[in-house]
């Protein structure tokens, strides 16, 4: 195996990526409490796995919970073992995986094209909005995406090294190592999120081999499947073998039938979206690089014949298939969530990296006097080419800056209210975003357009002064600057805005209050709406059904019926502010308000109550 030696530029690129990863993914990673429907549940399953020492059977509230496979639970439980149970350790392994995904892009881009291309692609991935959001949360989508990324990059590297002639079948013993890595990574993807970890890579690779007429390369080497399949099966069987042996039909019915086939074929889990939903997610999830991805798509559409037939365009073809196949597949799903297409973003980052690399180089420099003496038609044509490229880059850059300014305006308009932040903190974030946007525009050369006017028009170069150097700026400085400008914006926003958001959206404090207030044998139920963060902060307090879901009553009569069968004379009830009076004024019940949690919208605030049957004289 060839050892990669890092020259000085490559070391600088790696250092820059390390700084970006630390600032974007690890700065105050544990400051925000666990929020949302998924993160608290996954964290609690991992905690119970860690505490019990049973690394095979996932449990939520000590009840079997077979919604997802074990890879994320193992990652989080390992963090708990090393660092203790906390919000930081819950998210740490996923942040490391997201950063590793960027590192993979750097080394892949370096080997197939240039270190510069690898850096631009990796920096794009680190700063893409959806990858960043999921990379700072404990969810299954990042482990799946990184495992798929490793599989697909390994496949392309393997395919790239294969001889084109079918007569050439002999190969060195180490030639297929990338293929073995691909098979291992597909097994990891199945461990990360089930059958989709096999289906998506197979569909992408199969589509590419069909388009390029390369299926024969697989069948010319029977050992690819004879050895690759056992590698995949052995990797996936590390968990699937023991869990199926132990739980049989219970696991198969819940994991495969309910959470694979029914989730795809129906709206059982209430996530309907229109057919075009994932196309919009791909563009918006690439923010702030969305326009660069759109420009790459436009160029690919114009050059589609070349893209499909030219051997030099194989990388771009493979990346577009990687991006489009999952989008089209999930567009037919009855349930749609943004995280379903997170695996496409490494491909999107590489495509954007191709666009950014085209901006990097710079044309020759001439003084105005030197240019006056140039009569070469070839030079004029070359200068026009560079000027046209500069103008396209400038408009894309202005569009990117406008996207940042629109985001800043949205934060300034609604941030104080929606994020529970003071106006001065919001103002600081907005000001930094505006400063980054304007600096980016300046580095792109927008000021040259409006002040120096070094543009090519009707065969001439126009300038205010005959003495300055005639130059068309490259995109190098601007492209290097923007990821670090985005990192600065995010660091300030996390430090100033997230504390208020956590106080509003997490049940951490209310859960602790409920735990302290609970009497012996007293349990907790929800009324109409439930909040999943209680799974992590007070996992033993709520009542659960047979599938480990939180018991959520829809009528005061259901609360009264639960009181009849509970050993304790009272129940704790959490209800939204808008609904809690239904319980208080019900003629069958008496209630005492114990605590409240305010939220941005008053009607979405939470109320913690103790409830008992009215016929009781005393609850002591």
Secondary structure, 3 states (H helix, E strand, C coil): CCCCCCCHHHHHHHHHHHHHHHHHHHCCCCCCCCCCCCHHHHHHHHHHHHHHCCCCCCEECCEECCCCCCHHHHHHHHHHHHHCCCHHHHHHHHHHHHHHHHHHHHHHHHHHCCHHHHHHHHHHHHHCHHHHHHHCCCCHHHHHHHHHHHHHHHHHHHHHCCCCCCCCCCCCCCCCHHHHHHHHHHHHHHHHHCCHHHHHHHHHHHHHHHHCCCHHHHHCCCHHHHHHHHHHHHHHHHHHHHHHHHHHHHHHHHHHHHHHHHHHHCCCCCCCCCCCHHHHHHHHHCCCCHHHHHHHHHHHHHCHHHHHHCHHHHHHHHHHHHHHHHHHHHHCCCCCCHHHHHHHHHHHHHHHHHHHHHCCCCCCCEEHHHHHCCCCHHHHHHHHHHHHHHHHHHHHHHHHHHHHHHHHHHHHHHHHHHCCCCHHHHHHHHHHHHHHHHHHHHHHCHHHHHHHCCEEECCEEECCCCCCEECCCCCHHHHHHHHHHHHHHHHHHHHHHHHHHHHHHCCHHHHHHHHHHCCCCCCEEEECCCCCCHHHHCCCCECECCCCCECEECCHHHHHHHHHHCCCCEEEEEEECCCHHHHHCCCCEEEEEEEEECCCCHHHCEEEEEEEECCCCCCC
